[in-house]
């Protein structure tokens, strides 16, 4: 499963491998990462420079927060009133590697 985050471009140097991104402008990226274990994901998500988006399965119905919308809406207008799946759908149209599931 891939999880999604908004991060500064400089933050990607701390990820390692197994990630893809789309430029959101203003030095921000939408990043999807395929985590191999929960410990690494938890450590990453707790960083102050990482904005976690809702989990695609367990939080699928959770609306995006104002902070998410602020960073995503210039690139993804459907972020306003949307959820993680509206973002994944549009991001996948731009880059198939942004799909939620790992094949």
HELIX and SHEET records of a PDB file:
HELIX    1   1 UNK A    9  UNK A   14  5                                   6    
HELIX    2   2 UNK A   38  UNK A   45  1                                   8    
HELIX    3   3 UNK A   66  UNK A   72  1                                   7    
HELIX    4   4 UNK A   77  UNK A   79  5                                   3    
HELIX    5   5 UNK A   84  UNK A   94  1                                  11    
HELIX    6   6 UNK A   96  UNK A   98  5                                   3    
SHEET    1   A 4 UNK A  19  UNK A  25  0                                        
SHEET    2   A 4 UNK A  28  UNK A  34 -1                                        
SHEET    3   A 4 UNK A   2  UNK A   8 -1                                        
SHEET    4   A 4 UNK A  50  UNK A  52 -1                                        
END                                                                             
